[in-house]
Structures are given as C-alpha cells and as structure tokens.
Amino acid sequence: MKPWIKRSIYALVAVAVVGGGTYLYSKRADKPETPKFRTATIDQGAITQVVLATGTLQPVITVNVGTQVSGTVLERKADFNDHVTKGQVLLRLDPANLEARLRQTRAQLGAAEASLVLARATYERNQKLVAAGFISALTLDQGKREVDAGTANVELARAQVQSAETDLSNSVIRSPIDGVVIRRNTDVGQTVAASFQTPDLYLLAKDLRQMVIQTSVSEADVGLIKQNQAVRFTVDAYPEREFEGKVQQFRLNSTNTAGVVTYTIIVDVDNPEELLKPGMTAQTRIVVATKDKVTRLPTAALRFRPDEDSLKAKAAKSAASAPNAAKDTAKDKARADDDGVLTAVNAGRKVYRIYTVGEKQEPKQHDVTIGIANTRFTELITGDLKPGDEVITRSAEPAIKK
C-alpha cells in the first residue's frame, strides 16, 4: 500500500474519533441533570387540624331492669327492639308462692291483733281490781307489759304484710323509663333467682334519637381537646355518609394499656333518623383548629433530613472558610442536643429546620416556626420563606436501569 494512502486512512480514522467524541460530549452536556430531591411548593390556603380517634356508639342512658324476688317467668310482654313506656309490663313471674306468703302474713296479723285486744281488756280489768285492793300492783304491771308486747307484735305483723304485698307487686316487672329494649335475658318458663344478686332481665335504652360516642384519645392530643368542639365521624354501615357531633365531656380518669396512656372523650350525637345503632364503631375526627387563609408548607418538609454524606460535605466546605468556621463551630455547640429537626425555641414556639435546594443541588437550611398542622399542610408562622418557594420533602428515588 502506498504511503499517501496510509496517511489518508489514518487521517479519516482520527477525524471519526474526534467527531464521535465531540458528539457524545455534546449529547451528555445537553442532557439535564437528574434532580436529587423531591420538592413541593409553599402556598396559601385553609388548614383544618383534627385529632383522630376510634370510639363506640352508645345510648345516652341505659337501665338494667332486674327483679327483687325469685320465681318462674309466667308471661313475657316485651321483646328485642320493642318501644316501651314507663310503667308498662315487661314480664310476670308466677305469683303462687308470693300470694301464699301474703295470706300467711295477713293471718299472723289477725292473730296479733286479737292478742292485743285481749291484753288491753285484761289490763283494764286489773286496773279496777287494783283500785279495789283485790290484786297487787305487780300484776297490773305485767298486764301493761303484755299490752305493749301485743302492740309491737301487731306492728311487726303489719310490716310483714306490707313486705309480702310489695314482693307480690314486684312479681310484675315494669319498665322504669320510656325507651327501647336493647337486650332481653330471659324467656317464659325460666326460673330467676334473686338470692345473692339482682338478675338482669332487660337492658333498656332511654332514647336512641340522642346518642353518645365514647372514644379514647392519647395523652399527646388531650391538650387540644375542648368542650363543644365539632366532631365528624363515619361508621362502616354508611361509608358514603358523614355524621356530626360535638365534644360533651373530657374525663380525667386515664387508662394505661401496655404503657400507652389514653383519656376518655364523650361526644354528643343527634340521631333523629335512628340510623346509628348501639355498639357501632365510629371513626371520629375532632376538629381542634381551623384557619381559612394562611401560608402553608407541606408537612412532609418537616420530616426531611439530609443524609450523612451531604452533612459531611457541608461541614468540610464550612471548615475551608476561616471566618465562617468559628461561627459554624459555635452554632454546632449551641445545638449539641439537636435531633436534626427541632433546633430551638423562639418566643415560646418551637423552631423547626427545613430545606430548599441550594447551589450544586445541595440542601439549604431554613429555620421556621409553625402553627396548626395536619397530615398534608402545616401553617408557616415565621421564617425567610414565602409562597411560591420550593421546599424539599424527600430525596429523589434513583432511576431504575432497564
């Protein structure tokens, strides 16, 4: 091969290599740098802060109806879900034994009254005989004692009659309130015994048009709960519908379960359609604060923390600058117990640390104070940020190579 041909081939190869390298470099330079962080925009809008809790729907007033006497159920007059009025008969016990006892006590009363009549007549005769000197005063005193004893026996017999009449009356079980039967624990032919404790025959609810939710709130949230706060809740039976109530009572009696301290909150609920039933589980949201137009930042920005590599790089950059080194060292000492989010207290408010994207895709720190918050937004009180600024919410996920 001639020399000039070799030189031409070499020149063409060199041109191709240089051109290819230039093309690849230009393509790489045109390709945008992959962002290292995910960001969200600070804006203005409404924030509603709520406390979430799970509770159980219950009637406002429930009454356990029992019996003071023992016996066999002879007749049942009310069943589950029946609406009853005060004084209405719910069931009757067999009165045979009670009626026999009443007759017995009445007979005993008659005998006691007859004995008293005889004792009084004897005493009156003895008074005349003592005056005439036929008997001694001791005999008269004995007659007086028999009259007193007879009087006491009559009172005892009358009390026994009243007790027997009361027991016979109690064999008819009546409703103590206007309400609805929630539970029935007996049936015809069953024997109920009231010897040691009063048996529960019925559970009555006074009025299901007014109910309460008994819910538990953790100790971290009780400082936000106040009486008459609005409550919104849902139940599984009507997932498409939201109901409303209000906080009626905060009970100081705490409960400690596995180291978790909770307090009971009572919520008043109107139930005019009686859609809500006793025992339903309610997913409640207690509205503790609402603001219509505030500067708000994404709540996720408060949870973001730069990784250790970024912090080391920033520390090395600060150390390279002598004027700033002493300042940064003093700042780090002042915050030796900082957890990376909470930094200080300003005018009674906690100061939090959030980040924006600075030069060379490095996190830039900002100290802010916050107000009310929910899972999406947090109120921005003070800081050098404004609506429209982008704050870091989390690190960007690495691209998946195909």
C-alpha positions in Angstrom: 0.0 0.0 0.0 1.3 3.4 -1.0 2.3 5.8 1.8 -0.1 8.5 0.9 -3.0 6.0 1.1 -2.0 5.0 4.6 -1.8 8.6 5.7 -5.3 9.3 4.3 -6.7 6.3 6.2 -5.1 7.4 9.5 -6.5 10.9 9.0 -10.0 9.7 8.4 -9.9 7.5 11.5 -8.7 10.4 13.6 -11.4 12.7 12.3 -14.1 10.0 13.0 -12.8 9.5 16.6 -12.7 13.3 17.3 -16.2 13.8 15.7 -17.7 10.9 17.7 -16.2 12.1 21.0 -17.5 15.6 20.3 -21.0 14.3 19.5 -21.1 12.2 22.7 -19.9 15.1 24.8 -22.5 17.4 23.3 -25.2 14.9 23.9 -24.2 14.5 27.5 -23.9 18.2 28.1 -27.4 18.7 26.7 -28.9 16.1 29.0 -30.5 17.8 32.0 -29.0 16.9 35.4 -31.2 14.4 37.4 -32.7 16.2 40.4 -31.5 14.8 43.8 -34.6 15.8 45.8 -38.4 15.9 45.5 -39.9 19.3 46.3 -43.2 20.9 46.9 -44.4 24.5 46.8 -45.3 26.7 49.7 -48.8 28.2 49.1 -51.7 29.9 50.8 -55.0 28.2 51.8 -57.1 26.8 54.6 -55.9 24.3 57.2 -58.0 22.2 59.5 -56.3 20.4 62.3 -58.0 17.3 63.7 -57.5 14.6 66.2 -58.2 11.1 65.0 -59.8 8.5 67.3 -61.9 5.4 67.2 -65.0 5.1 69.5 -68.2 3.2 70.1 -71.7 4.5 69.8 -73.8 4.1 72.9 -77.2 5.3 74.2 -77.1 8.3 76.5 -78.9 6.5 79.3 -79.2 2.7 79.7 -81.1 0.9 82.5 -80.7 -2.7 83.6 -84.1 -4.0 84.6 -83.9 -6.8 87.2 -86.1 -8.4 89.9 -86.1 -8.3 93.6 -88.0 -11.6 94.0 -87.4 -15.1 92.7 -89.8 -17.1 90.7 -90.6 -18.7 87.3 -91.3 -16.5 84.3 -95.1 -16.9 83.7 -95.6 -14.3 80.9 -93.3 -12.2 78.7 -94.8 -8.9 77.4 -91.7 -7.2 75.7 -89.1 -8.4 73.3 -86.0 -7.1 71.5 -86.3 -3.7 69.9 -89.8 -3.1 71.4 -90.5 0.5 72.3 -91.9 0.6 75.9 -93.3 3.3 78.1 -92.7 4.0 81.8 -94.8 1.6 83.9 -95.5 -0.8 81.0 -95.5 -4.5 82.0 -92.4 -6.3 80.6 -93.0 -9.7 82.2 -94.8 -11.5 85.0 -93.4 -14.1 87.5 -95.5 -16.9 88.8 -97.2 -15.3 91.9 -98.4 -18.6 93.6 -95.7 -18.7 96.4 -95.9 -14.9 97.0 -99.7 -15.0 97.3 -99.5 -17.8 99.8 -96.9 -15.9 101.8 -99.2 -12.8 101.8 -102.1 -14.9 103.1 -99.9 -16.2 105.9 -98.8 -12.8 107.0 -102.3 -11.5 107.0 -103.3 -14.4 109.2 -100.5 -13.6 111.6 -101.6 -10.0 111.7 -105.1 -11.1 112.6 -103.8 -13.3 115.5 -101.6 -10.5 116.8 -104.5 -8.0 116.7 -106.7 -10.5 118.6 -104.0 -11.0 121.3 -103.7 -7.2 121.6 -107.4 -6.8 122.2 -107.3 -9.5 124.9 -104.3 -7.9 126.6 -105.9 -4.5 126.7 -109.2 -5.9 128.2 -107.3 -7.7 130.9 -105.2 -4.6 131.7 -108.4 -2.5 132.1 -110.0 -5.1 134.5 -106.8 -5.3 136.5 -106.8 -1.5 136.9 -110.2 -1.8 138.6 -109.1 -4.8 140.8 -106.0 -3.0 142.0 -108.1 0.1 142.9 -110.4 -2.2 144.9 -107.4 -4.0 146.5 -108.1 -7.5 145.2 -104.8 -7.9 143.2 -101.3 -6.4 143.6 -99.7 -3.7 141.6 -97.2 -6.2 140.2 -100.0 -8.0 138.4 -101.1 -4.7 136.9 -97.5 -4.1 135.6 -97.4 -7.5 134.0 -100.7 -6.7 132.2 -99.2 -3.4 131.0 -96.2 -5.3 129.6 -98.5 -7.7 127.7 -100.3 -4.8 126.1 -97.0 -3.3 125.0 -95.8 -6.6 123.6 -99.1 -7.1 121.8 -98.8 -3.7 120.2 -95.3 -4.5 119.0 -96.5 -7.8 117.6 -99.2 -6.1 115.7 -96.7 -3.6 114.1 -94.4 -6.5 113.2 -97.2 -8.4 111.6 -98.3 -5.3 109.6 -94.7 -4.8 108.3 -94.6 -8.5 107.2 -97.9 -8.0 105.4 -96.5 -4.9 103.6 -93.4 -6.8 102.7 -95.4 -9.7 101.2 -97.6 -7.2 99.3 -94.5 -5.5 97.9 -93.0 -8.8 96.8 -96.2 -9.8 95.1 -96.3 -6.4 93.3 -92.6 -6.9 92.3 -93.5 -10.2 90.6 -94.9 -7.9 87.8 -91.8 -6.4 86.1 -92.5 -2.9 84.7 -90.4 -0.5 82.6 -88.8 2.3 84.7 -88.4 4.6 81.7 -89.7 5.4 78.3 -87.3 3.6 75.9 -86.5 0.7 73.7 -85.4 -2.9 74.6 -81.8 -3.4 73.7 -81.3 -6.8 75.3 -83.6 -9.5 76.8 -82.0 -12.2 79.0 -85.0 -14.4 80.0 -87.9 -16.3 78.5 -91.1 -18.0 79.6 -90.6 -20.9 81.9 -87.1 -19.8 83.1 -86.5 -19.5 86.8 -84.9 -16.4 88.1 -83.2 -16.3 91.5 -82.7 -13.1 93.4 -81.0 -14.6 96.4 -77.4 -13.2 96.0 -77.6 -10.6 93.3 -80.3 -9.0 91.2 -80.6 -10.8 87.9 -80.6 -8.6 84.7 -83.8 -9.3 82.8 -83.8 -6.5 80.3 -81.5 -3.7 79.1 -83.4 -0.6 78.1 -82.1 2.5 76.3 -83.9 5.7 77.1 -83.9 7.3 73.6 -81.9 6.3 70.5 -82.5 9.6 68.9 -79.8 11.0 71.1 -76.6 9.0 71.5 -73.0 9.4 72.5 -69.7 8.2 71.3 -67.2 7.0 73.9 -63.8 7.3 72.4 -60.2 7.3 73.7 -57.6 10.0 72.9 -53.9 9.6 73.5 -52.2 11.8 76.1 -50.3 13.6 73.3 -53.6 15.0 71.9 -55.6 15.8 75.1 -54.2 19.3 75.3 -56.0 20.2 72.1 -59.4 18.9 73.2 -62.0 21.3 74.5 -65.7 21.1 75.2 -68.2 21.8 72.3 -65.6 21.2 69.6 -67.0 19.9 66.4 -66.7 16.2 65.7 -67.1 14.5 62.3 -67.3 10.7 62.1 -68.2 7.8 59.9 -69.5 4.3 60.5 -69.0 1.2 58.4 -72.7 0.7 57.9 -72.9 4.0 55.9 -69.5 4.6 54.4 -70.7 7.2 52.0 -72.2 9.4 54.7 -70.5 11.6 57.3 -72.2 12.4 60.6 -71.6 15.2 63.1 -71.4 15.7 66.8 -69.7 17.8 69.5 -67.4 17.1 72.4 -69.6 16.9 75.5 -67.1 15.8 78.2 -63.4 15.1 78.8 -63.0 12.6 81.6 -59.9 12.9 83.8 -59.8 9.2 84.6 -56.9 7.9 82.5 -56.3 4.3 81.2 -52.8 2.8 80.9 -52.6 -0.1 78.4 -49.2 -1.5 77.7 -47.6 1.8 78.6 -49.9 3.9 76.4 -52.0 6.5 78.4 -55.4 7.4 77.0 -58.3 9.5 78.2 -62.0 9.0 77.5 -63.8 11.7 75.4 -67.7 11.7 75.3 -69.2 13.0 72.1 -72.9 14.0 71.8 -74.6 12.8 68.6 -78.0 13.6 67.3 -79.7 10.6 65.7 -83.1 11.7 64.5 -83.4 9.0 61.9 -82.2 6.3 64.2 -79.7 5.2 61.6 -76.9 4.8 64.2 -77.2 1.7 66.4 -75.7 0.9 69.8 -72.3 -0.7 69.5 -71.3 0.7 66.1 -67.7 1.6 65.7 -67.2 5.3 64.8 -64.1 6.7 63.1 -64.0 10.2 64.6 -62.2 13.4 63.6 -62.3 16.0 66.4 -61.8 19.4 64.8 -59.4 21.3 67.2 -58.5 24.3 65.0 -59.4 25.8 61.6 -57.8 28.7 59.7 -59.1 30.0 56.4 -56.2 31.7 54.7 -52.7 31.1 55.9 -49.2 30.5 54.5 -48.8 26.7 54.5 -45.9 24.4 53.7 -46.1 20.7 53.1 -45.9 18.7 56.3 -43.5 16.3 54.7 -40.9 19.0 54.6 -40.6 18.9 58.4 -39.7 15.3 58.3 -36.9 15.6 55.7 -33.3 15.3 56.9 -30.2 15.4 54.7 -28.1 12.2 54.5 -24.8 12.0 56.3 -22.8 12.5 53.1 -24.5 15.8 52.5 -23.9 16.9 56.1 -20.2 16.0 55.9 -19.7 17.8 52.6 -21.3 20.9 54.0 -19.1 20.7 57.2 -16.0 20.3 55.1 -17.0 23.4 53.0 -17.6 25.4 56.1 -14.2 24.4 57.6 -12.4 25.6 54.5 -13.6 29.1 55.2 -11.8 30.6 58.2 -14.2 33.4 59.0 -17.2 31.0 58.9 -15.5 28.1 60.7 -15.7 29.7 64.1 -19.3 30.8 63.6 -20.4 27.3 62.5 -18.5 25.7 65.4 -20.3 27.9 67.9 -23.6 27.2 66.2 -23.0 23.4 66.4 -22.1 23.7 70.1 -25.2 25.6 70.8 -27.2 22.8 69.3 -25.4 19.8 70.6 -28.6 18.1 71.5 -30.4 18.9 68.3 -32.1 16.0 66.6 -31.9 17.5 63.1 -35.5 18.8 63.0 -36.1 20.8 66.2 -33.5 23.5 66.6 -34.6 26.0 69.3 -37.4 27.9 70.9 -38.4 31.3 69.6 -41.0 33.4 71.7 -42.4 30.2 73.2 -42.7 28.4 69.8 -40.5 25.5 68.7 -38.2 26.3 65.8 -38.0 23.7 63.1 -35.4 23.1 60.3 -36.5 22.7 56.7 -34.5 22.7 53.5 -34.6 24.1 50.0 -32.5 23.1 47.0 -29.4 25.3 47.0 -26.3 25.6 44.7 -25.0 22.4 43.2 -28.1 20.5 44.3 -27.2 20.8 48.0 -29.8 21.2 50.7 -30.1 24.8 52.1 -31.2 25.1 55.7 -34.0 27.4 56.9 -35.3 27.9 60.4 -39.1 28.4 60.7 -41.8 28.4 63.4 -45.1 26.7 62.7 -48.7 26.8 63.9 -51.6 24.3 63.3 -51.0 21.3 61.1 -52.5 18.2 59.6 -51.1 15.3 57.6 -50.8 17.5 54.4 -50.1 21.1 55.4 -48.5 23.0 58.2 -49.0 26.7 59.0 -45.9 28.8 58.5 -45.6 31.5 61.2 -42.1 32.9 60.8 -39.1 32.3 58.6 -37.4 33.5 55.4 -39.7 31.5 53.1 -42.7 32.8 51.2 -45.5 31.4 49.0 -44.1 30.0 45.7 -40.8 28.8 47.3 -39.9 25.1 46.8 -39.0 23.1 49.8 -37.5 19.6 49.9 -39.9 16.9 51.0 -37.7 13.8 50.4 -34.8 12.5 48.4 -35.4 11.6 44.8 -35.6 7.9 44.2 -32.8 6.5 42.0 -33.8 5.8 38.4 -34.3 2.1 37.6 -32.0 0.9 34.9 -33.6 -1.1 32.1 
